[in-house]
């Protein structure tokens, strides 16, 4: 306990270093800009700017990515409120009440409530990050090769969750990711596999190139095939942004409920902020004493949505950091960032010198919420104009960032080609309603499962009973069954969403 408290204190001291504070401000601002731009997403923003963190210290790089993540989730509410176009899928429910407030001349109030609710939702989610993550990490220390095999299988069954509309297409996406993960040298025997004579594929497909292509370049291709759009002009507002004392009392219970909802949804693999925002919105309506205001500009509706989707951020990091299970696309990209830094997600992140880095990231994640509050309240008027940016500017700008980012990894044009190939794969996957997040999960988890299975069989002399030899194996098998059945839960969640406002994530 004393050691944990010491690590927490040291983490805050490290997070308060000028370099870390600078990247918090920079990352939050970049995230807000990305969130404001309709058609972009938090996953795309984190993937696009991942190469910026290569030369940084591991904790500083993770803080940068965490700031982009949090900033983008809140930034989506700005365009949702001002032009009735959610910047990210996670702000779809915010547009319902937020735009109605804009039409009533209360745009500033709506943005203020969204910012304050996002701050408290994100800040409270850090509580679970601090207390649940170390407990899960201690459990993960008991894992052997059989347990890691079942853990990867559990992660792969999440594909059913992230592809709840069609399990078959989810499994197809996962199979594609598993196939791609076999490229490179065999991890046990050193045999070349599907390298096509390219020595650069010795270590397999570069995860960063794949992420940039699947999430960023594919979006460029989607935007490019549509008619160039000029965004509506954002409404100018002069009303008070900061909620009054009475308004804070009104939305406080809603923020508390949405925090719990967002945390649980974040920890639950396969759900994500887009589902949390609707659950938070619907719950706020059910418990409200002023149900008649909903649909006509309710601050409780805005608070419920924004507190829930930002509470997901801390919760979603828990399974990724402790078990190496990225439950949705943004944490899959963040996991890629960890791997690039030479770190392995799991219990080792909470041991020795690595624990200092982990707790520095935790402390930085707390401080990011304060930067988001300050920058959000002070800069919303400026960010609102970014939401008008035309696709004619957005498409070439993102394309240049994709090319430069992938080239900077190894200063190798092969990485650019790989990125472009994955851009086409991501584009086709979205056209055929496959799931890019499922492809990424399989790409990352495939080697973990292969090593776990083959090492287990090597230890037991080929006897498969070793895979069922411990209570932890059976617990993980039960979780796999839950993962397979999770589409039923996801469908029930979506049935509660208002018709016409469900997003395709």
Secondary structure, 3 states (H helix, E strand, C coil): CHHHHHHHHHHHHHHCCHHHHHHHHHHHHHHHHHHHCCCCCHHHHHHHHHHHHCCCCHHHHHHHHHHHHHHHHHHHHHHHHHHCCCCCHHHCCHHHHHHHHHHCCCHHHHHHHHHHHHHHHHHHHHHHHHHHHHHHHHHHCCCCHHHHHHHHHHHHHHHHHHCCCCHHHHHHHHHHHHHHHCCEECCCCCCEECCCCCHHHCCCCCHHHHHHHHHHHHHHHHHHCCCCCCCCCCCCCCCCCCCCHHHHHHHHHHHHHHHHHHHHHHHCCCCCHHHHHHHHHHHHHHHCCCHHHCCCCCHHHHHHHHHHHHHHHHHHHHHHHHHCCCCCHHHHHHHHHHHHCCCCCCHHHHCHHHHHHHHHHHHHHHHHHHHHHHHHHHHHHHHHHHCCCCHHHHHHHHHHHHHHHHHHHHCCHHHHHHHHHHHHHHHHHHHCCCCHHHHHHHHHHHHHHHHHHHHHHHHCCCCHHHHHCCHHHHHHHHHHHHHHHHHHHHHHHHHCCCCCCCCCC
